[in-house]
Structures are given as structure tokens and as C-alpha cells.
Amino acid sequence: MPTLLSLLPGDIPGLRVIILGGEACPAALAERWCRPGRRIFNSYGPTEATVVATMAEVEPGKPVTIGRPIPNYVCHVVDDFIQPVAPGATGELLIGGPGVAAGYLGRPDLTAEKFIPNPWDTDGSAPVLYRSGDAVAIDGNGDITFHGRIDDQVKIRGFRVELGEIEARLAALPGVNQAAVSLRTDDGIERLVATILPEAGAVIEGGALKEGLRAQLPAYMVPSHYLVVDELPRLISGKLNRKALKDLPLDLSVGGGEQEEPATTTEAALLEAARRVFPGQVIAFEADFFLDLGGHSLLAAKFVSAVRETPELASLTLNEIYSARTLRAMGALLDLRAPAAGAKPADLSFDPPTLRRRFLCGLAQAVAMPFILALTTAPWLGVFISYMLLSGEDASFFTEMSTLMLTYAVINVGTISASIALKWVILGRTKPGRHKLWGPYYFRWWLAQRVVSVAHIKWFQGTPIMSIYLRLLGARVGSDCVLAEMEAGAFDLVTIGNGVAIGGKTRLANAEAVGDELVIGPIVIGDDAYIGTSCMLSDGVVIETGGEVGDLTSIAAGTRIGRYEHWDGSPGRKVGMVDEAALPEAAHAGFGRKLALTCLYGLMLVVLPPISLLPIFPAFFIFERLSDYFAGGEYATILPLLAWPTAMALIAVTVLLIAVVRWSVLPVVTAGSYSIYGGFYVRKWIVALATELMLETLSSLYATVYMRLWYRLMGAKIGKDAEISCNLAGRYDLTDIGPGCFIADEVVLGDECVRRGWMVLEPVKTEARVFVGNDAVVPPGAVIPTGALIGIKSRPPANEQMSPGDTWFGNPPFKLPVRQRFDDVGADWTFAPPLWRRVWRAVFEAFAVSLPTALFITFGIMTVDLLAPSILARDYAIVLPLFVAASVAISFSLALSSVAVKWLMMGVYRPTAKPMWSWWALRTEAVAVMYWGLAGKVLLDHLRGTPFLPWFLWLYGCRFGSGVFMDTTDITEFDCIDVGDFCAINSLSALQTHLYEDRVMKVGRVKLGTGVTVGSGSTVLYDTDVGDFARVGKLTIIMKGEGLPAHSQWEGAPAQSARGEL
């Protein structure tokens, strides 16, 4: 063994042949023992391959390798998916040949994992390959270079590190006999620690060793601590005991150097904060926070939170840590903008709404709620009742279905018309200004919002019907506008000029709760303006002619965007001017064609929406027939039992039907520019609407194994084991998602760009193992390289700026040098689960996906049976109140079912980290499906802006204080939510208690203090603590581990001090 050879004090001249094996041979040892006339062989082979499988001759001046396979043996170097790697790339060594064992005695599970069939065996000489677990590469000469155990390859600060390489460089430094390096975690900080066995009489100085390594290795490979020992810990076999290395106390370290004294009071405060994050370390003021000190994204957030505890330094942002990198540079930035002497700290506190005001508003909302629930339940429950009135014994199935679809269309048109009329009766035209939260005007505004939300505005997007609908609500909308799905606090205070294009998921946030007030204002969008995807526009915003707002951009209240100015980022800033000459000529069509297209869209909006009830309609027909064969008690018993398999079958039929629509209507989608007045645009819209309708009913398909199967059926290229949870909206042919990717909820992937009447489609591609976070926007034409991560509510940079393994966050996007990683979990729990886990997940998700539909069927049929006597007797005076009561009962029953599922399946959520293929992660995903499918859509969405939403969420385990205004239902790990008194959490915002990076679900707590305001579209990540009366602006991200001081204001992604009052 090389270790035993290194213990010999001097050369043995008569030694002619040396055969090494059992452990890696350091290059320095080889150089020491190579002599003319002496041959040294380096052998390699695990016991499972009968000791030796490869051999190389060691020669002076040449790299030490393990050579090539000995006769009759074969070797392959593969990646995690058992695919060959490129020459020079590192992978796992597989060994085959007659000496390979048949397996482990009495261990069939381990045998199946380590001894695999040989896919390259053509002659039967090596039918089985042994997975060695060793990391190797094939060099330019065809020899195998050994890089240690895969388990010994560690990742620190985002970089893969080979401990053996560091050890070899250390062993070559003066005074070092042997060296061992380990990655250990102390006080929550990952650090490389070198353990040194010195030569006899040598004095080891850690600083000298560090400088010696800096000259040879990247900064992230240089250990931060150096332990000197009299003997390296070893196993009985004589091999190094790496586990024991991690147990050595750090107080044995030497050569840490003296702590430099701070030059200013700012540097002193920064040093104190850094010591809390990096305890026990000497912190140089010029040391790189990430590469030298060992920081990562979570430690950066903790550091900035510690700094903000000093009020004068509270403006420090995460962006500045990533850009400045050293304490000295951070101190200089802070000193430049130091607050003026005597400046008073902001006081954002307010007098809380009185209990009387909140009680009266809540009472009025409680009275209105049954009618809101009846209005939202009417389209599907009304169809069931209509069936009782319209169906006959002699009617065929298709006749009944046609009648019901026509009835459904009439009910939809009726409810939409009623919602528009009720809006004007309840509120009239919205009054701009500042209104008391929970006051009389707030109640009227809230009721109008809930009534208007009955209409499915998504259905109208991209058509002239959208403009007509907004005009009916009071908006001033010009001609030739292309308006995608969007929300507004007050549509009747919005003015949209001619030829305007607005991208999907945009919110015109001109009505927002701030403190104890509802702030309402107008928004004006001029002619030929363009607003990208997922944008936020505040009250008082004016966009002049041709103004352009990029994707994921937040425009602050009162901002004026000049003619043809281009604004981008969160917070939004002017970044340039629109090149008018580069814009295409506007697409044109005659009045007759426009009118014909409007009529066609209207017809499709009548014909297509019944698709959303296909998983429910036929079930009613089936069970109505079955009721004739069973007595009342038997029927009540068998109904829930049969509803579940019926739901599964109908879901499968619906999915297949949408695929038929896709291939019939839009068989080919190619990149290019298409007029919005052309047939291709109309056909793509039909397919996108059909998909949207299906996913409204079957939203439980998201993030399941069935989603990728269905997308493949629709024509998208979805790689093996890719996880996808977003709507591709008809762009299937242009989507290429690589193997092992994770596309999270609500991601906008390659959404079409529509400007001046032209729809531009481009392909979008994610290579292997890409992670795209919630609500991120990946623009058309983007190619995300292998292993890259795009953060939540973030946008990738230009393709040429990205490299494999990059992490990009925010808008404008910036590259994180290091992020916290969770990739130390075995591949069988993340990227390569065994077959039994795959089968179990598929079975479990089949039941989880179908349960909401099964319950809809069950409750719907039970309700119709309850109403049947009164309906058949034409006793409509009883039917109407019974219908309202049934709507309330169904809504609460479904929601309470999801509460029961949460407690039965998960109990209490606590901070944890679980791999994606664990039973825990599978269960919590099912709870999320039930929460949204059973509670969110049917009840909780309608409780937004009432005192009842926090109360209902309390049933799940959330903690809410008094008087909380909550206009969002985006919550998952309920018990990890702690919201103080009188907080205001606005629409489309999220208290996100988990992230799924590296296919490991990391769960933590979110805490909001008293009186906190969270703006529309903002996300507060886990392990955060937001101080009392702090304000978080629109489209802002509070990073995990970040803390915000009380009475402070923040905006942007990531958060930075607000430029003005929010």
C-alpha cells in the first residue's frame, strides 16, 4: 500500500519491482521511489472484481494513473444515468469480466444496486458490470485516472472538489509528511479542513500552507483550517479513517493569523455580524465572502440580516454582498450613503382598524358569501339540476350531453352577464383615493371584486372578447389590442390605448391594502405600448405612446414612462429606448374579417368551456342509471366507492380528448411570426383554451408523473424523469425539456411575444438537470444549460451569458457565485429512484389526482338527489334557497375534506429537508393537491379579503393575529406560517415555506410581525423574519434566511431599500 511505502525512512537500493494497490498513489510518492532499473506498477481493483482489474506502470515525470483493464476485463466510465461520459470527463467506473462476483451473499437489494446488466455486452463475456463507486476519467492516452471515491468528491460553495488533489498538493509542500482533507460542517458552516502529519522536526505554519496552496489551486479548494496531529486516524486495514477526521476538534488548528482591526465603525459592525455567521474564523477585511470565507446564499442572507440590526446599516442589500464581496468594499458602500446626522428613523405604524369596523364588515361579508358561492357553483351544479328538468327516459346519451352542454353555455353567459351588472349595482365606478380598510366602501369594493371574479377572464385572453369584456366593466380600451390573462384592482380606472399588447399573468395593481388603508388609483397605458409577462403596475402609473415594460417588471406608484422608453427590472428602471425602426409594421385586417373573427371567438367560448366538465358530466349520466338498480341505502353506500374509479376513467378520457383536439386543430407548430388575424393564431388559441379548460378542472395533474406523459402525448419533448408543473399553452412542438429537469409551479416557459398584431414563436430548451423556480419567466429562444438554476420569479440572462451549473436570480438577473446546496442525498432519492418507488408514486398519484373529481361527483349527485323532489314538483320557491344552501354546504364540505387530509397525512409541519422521492414529499404534494383542488377553488378564493380566510387557514395549522387582511391563498406548509396582528398580504403574493432545489424539499418558517404589508406579487421565503410595520413592495422577494428591520420599506428581487414611500 502507498501508505506503508511512505512510512519507510529511506530508499532500498536493491528493490527492483514495486506493485502498489489498495489506495490511491500520490504523485510525490511515485517521484520519490522511481529509480533507473526499478519498475513500479500501480494496480487497481475492488474485492468484488477479484482484487485487480486495471494496471499501469508508474514512470517519473508522468501522471500517475490506474492504467487500462487487464486481459479479459472491460471498463466503462458513465454518468448518473449509466450513459458514457466524454473523454476527460469524470464519471463512475464500471468493471466487467470473468472475475466479477455474482453479488453479495444474502443481500439481494444491494446486489441489484451494485451489479447491473451490461448494456454493451455483445459476446457474453461480461454480462454483468460492477458499479465501483469510484470517480475516474479517461485521459488523452486512453488511461484511466483515479479521482477518489464518488463519496469523497464533495461540493463546496457550488464547486465539485476532489479531496485527493488537495491532499497531493499539501503533501508536496515543505515540512508535510502526509495530509488528509475533509469537508465538515461546524456551526452550520461548510469548510474544508486539512489534517497534517508533519515531517520529523518540522514546524507547521497554517498561513504558509495556505499561501502555498493559493499559488496552485482555486480559492474554493484551499482549506480554511489546518490541524496538526502526531498520527493520522486509520482503519484496521491501514486505510485512512475519513470519518474520524471530521471528529477532530478545530481548536487544534494552527496558523490562523491575527484578526485585523477594523478601520471604521462601519467595518467594526460588519465584522461583528460576520463573526456571528462565521464563528471561530479569522476574518480578513479583504477576504471574499464566498470564495475565502465559505459563504453561500443562505449565509449571505443571515449576514445581511445581522448587519441590519444596526439601524444606520439597515440599507445593506443581498445584491451588494454579491457585488462587493468583501467587508471593506461593503463598508465603503455603506459609508457613502450614511444617513444624515440627526435623521429620524421612519415610523410606519398606524392605528389598527377598530373591532367594531371589522365586525360589521365581516358580518356583511358573511351575509353576502352564500350568494357568491351560489353564483360560482351555478355553472356545474346548475347543470346537474338542469339534467333533472330536461332529461327524458327515451333520450340518448348524446342528446342529453348536447342539451347539457347548451345549458352549461347559457348558465356561463348568464353568470358572466350577472356579474357585470352586479358590479355596477354594487359599486358603480370605482372612486380613486385612500379608503379605510374594513370600512363601508371597502366592503362594496370587495363584493364587486368577488362578483367579477366569477367570470373566467383567462378564457377571453388574446381575443377581441377581452377588450369588449373590459369595456363592459368600465375600462377604456382602444382598438386592435391584444390583452392576455391579467388582474386588476379596479378595471374601470384603467385606460388602454390603441394597439396595446399586454402579456400573461400581469396585474394592474391599482387597488392595494397598505397598513389600514385601501389605496386605489388610475392606470393609463398609451397607444402602441407593450407590457411583458408577469408584470406589476401600481396606481398612478402612466405609460406614454410606445412605452415598453419588460417581463417580470414592477412599476412603482406614480411612475411616468415616456414615449418609446424601455423599462425593466424589479424595481423597474429605464434601461434604454425602443428602436422604432426595428418594430414591424402593424398587422392589418378589414372590418369584415375582424367582425368574423370576433364572432368565431365568441362561438368557441360557448362551445369549448363544457370540456371542463367532461370529467363530471358523464358520471352523472352513469350514476343516474345505476340508481334504478339499487335501494336508497345501497345506493348511498356504493356511490362514493364507484365515484373514484369513475373519476379516474373520465380523467383519462378527457386527457385523450384534449390530445385529439391538439393534433386535429394544430398538427404542427413551427417558430416564426404569425398575424393575429390569421388562421394559425386562431387555431393555436383554440388548443390553448382547450388545455386551459382541462387544467382548470384537473389542476391536480400538475407536478405528477402523469403531467410529463400527457405533454409527450401533446408533442412536447420531455426528457426522462423531468418534473413539470406549468401550462405550455399550445407551444408543445417548440418545448424541449431535458432529462432530470425540474420546472416548478407557474413558470412561464417560452410564452409567445405579441406586438403590433404579430405573434412571435421561438423554441425554448432546458438541458439536463435544470431547475426553474416558481413563477420564473423563461423567454422565447432561451437555452438553459445543463445543471443551471433559475430562481423563483427570476429571468435568465442572454444565452451566451450562461454556463453549465450557473445559478441566476432576480430581474435584472445576476449570477450567484455560490448557493446553498442539498445534493448530498443519494441519487435513488432524487434523480434515479428504483422501480418500486416509481410504481408506488404512480399508483399513489393516480388516487390523489382523481380524489377531487370523485368528491365533486359524489357531492354533486347527492345534492341533486336532495333537490330532486322539489325540482320535479316545480316548487321553485324551495329550490332556490335549497340551491344556495347546497352551494354553501358543498363548498365547506370539500374544503373541510382537505383539512382532514392534511392532518391525517402530514400532522404538524416542522422545518425539515426531505428528498423528492421520499414518502414524506409524496404525501405533502398530495396535501397541496387537495388543498387547492378541494378548498382553494371552491371556497378559499372567495374568502380572500375577509376575516374568515385566516380563520379557516387556522384549521390547517397556520397562526394569524387579529385583523389580518389576506388576499392570497398561496400557502403550503401551514404550521410554519406565523403572521402578526393587522398585517396586509395582497393578491398574488406568497408566504413560501419551502424550496425544491436539488430535488430536496427544504421547509422552514415564515414570520411576519405586527402591521406588515406584503405587496402584490411578492414572495417571502422561508427562515425569514419581517419586523413590525415593515412594508414589502410589489414583485419583491425576501430571500430565505433574510430579516427585515421594523418600520423599513423594501422593493425588488432580491429586496433592497425602497426609493420612496410604498
URMO-V129821 format. One line per field, one symbol per residue. ss: DSSP state (2 for helix, 1 for strand, 0 for the rest). phi: phi as a letter, one per 20 degrees, with the letter a starting at -180 (. if undefined). psi: psi as a letter, one per 40 degrees, with the letter a starting at -180 (. if undefined). A space follows every 50 residues. Layout:
ss=???
phi=???
psi=???
This chain:
ss=02222220000000001111000000222222200000111111002220 00011111000000001110001111110000010000001111111000 00000002222222111000000000011111111111000001111112 22111100111122222222200001111111111100111111111100 00000222222222000022200011111000010000010222200002 22100000000000222222222222200000000000000000002222 22222220002220000222222200222222222200000000000000 00002222222222222222222222222222222222220000002222 22222222222222222222222222000000111100022222222222 22000022220002222222220001100001100111002221110000 11000111101111001111001110000110000111000110000110 00011000011000111100001111100222000000002222222222 22222220222222222222222222222002222222222222222222 22222222222222200000011110002222222222222222222022 20002222222220001100001100000002221110000110000110 00111001111001110000110000110000110000110000100022 20000011100001100000000000222000002222222222222222 22222222222222222222220002222222222222222222222222 22222000000111100022222222222222222222222220002222 22222200110000110000000222111000011000011101102221 11100111000011000011100111000011000011000011000011 100001100000
phi=.gfffffffbfdgefdccddrnafefffffffdfbgnddcdddbrfgfdm mdccbbeecfndfecdmcffgmdcccdcefeldgefgneebeedccqfef feqdfmcffffffeddfefdfddmfbfcdeefmeebbdefeneeeednfg feeddclndecefffffffffeegndecbcccecdclmdebecedddffg nfdecgfffffffgfdcfgfeegeccddcebffceffnffefffgfefff fefcmfneffefecffffffffffffecfndedffeffgeeeenfbgfff fffffffffegfdfefdfgfffefmdffffffffffdgffgnfeffcdfb ffgffffffffffffffffgffffffeggefffffggfedfcfeffgfff ffffffffffffffffffffffgfffcmefefqddffmegfgffffffff fffffefgfegmcfffffffffeofecfeleddegbcbfbffdddcffme ccffledeeebbecmdcdecbecccfgmfccfelecdefnfcdfgmfcdf gldddfgmfddfgleddbncffcfdrdfeffefffffcbfgfffffffff fffffeeegggfdgfdggffffffffffdcfgfffffegffefffffgff ffffffffffggffecfcccfqdcffeefffffffffffgffffffedff fgmdfffffffffeofedfgmfdcbbeelneffedcdffmfcdegmfedm gfddblndeddcfccdffledcfgmfcdfgnfcefgmfcdfflccffggf eecgnfccbnbffceefbcfdceeegffdcdcffgffffffffffffffe ggfffgffffffffffeggfffeleffeffffffffffffffffffffff ffffecmefcgaccffefffffffffffffgffddgfecfgeegmdfffg fffffeofdcefmfecdbdeccegfedcdfflfcdefmebeeebcdflmc eddbeccdffmfddfgmecdefmdbdfgmfcdffldcefgnecdffldcc bocffcgffbfe
psi=idddddehdiigdehdhhhiidiihiddddddehihehhhhhiihideff chdiiihhiieiihiebiiiheiiiihiadefiiiihdihahhhhiieeh ieahhegdddddddhiiheehdeedgdhhhhdehhiihaeeeihhhfaid dehihhfeihhhdddddddddeihehdiihhihihhfehhihhhhhhiih eihhhdddddddddediideehidihhhidhhhiideeihgddddeehie eeiifeiihiiididddddddddddddgieihhieehhddddefiadddd dddddddeehdeeeehiddddddddiddddddddddfhiihehhiiheii hiiiddddddddddddddddddddddddddddddddddddiideiidddd dddddddddddddddddddddddddddahhhiahihheiddddddddddd ddedhgdddeieidddddddddeeihhaifihhahiiidgdeehhhaifi hhiifihggehihhbfihhhiihhhiifihhaifihhiiehhhiheihhi ifhhhiheihhihfihiiihihiheaihgddeiiihiiiidddddddddd ddddeddddedeededdddddddddddeeiiddddddddddddddddddd dddddddddddddddgdhhiiahhieeidddddddddddddddddddfee dieidddddddddeeihhiheihhfihefefddehhhiieihhaiehhhf iihhhfehhhhiiihhaifihhiheihhiieihhiheihhiifihiaide eiiheihiiahiiihhdiihiffeiideecdgiiddddddddddddddde ddddddddddddddddedddddefgddddddddddddddddddddddddd ddddddbhhihihhideidddddddddddddddddddddddeeheieddd dddddeeihiaifhhhfiegicgdeehhhiifihhiieihgheiififfh hhhaihhhahfhhhiheihhiifihhiheihhaifihhiheihhiifihi iihiiihidah.
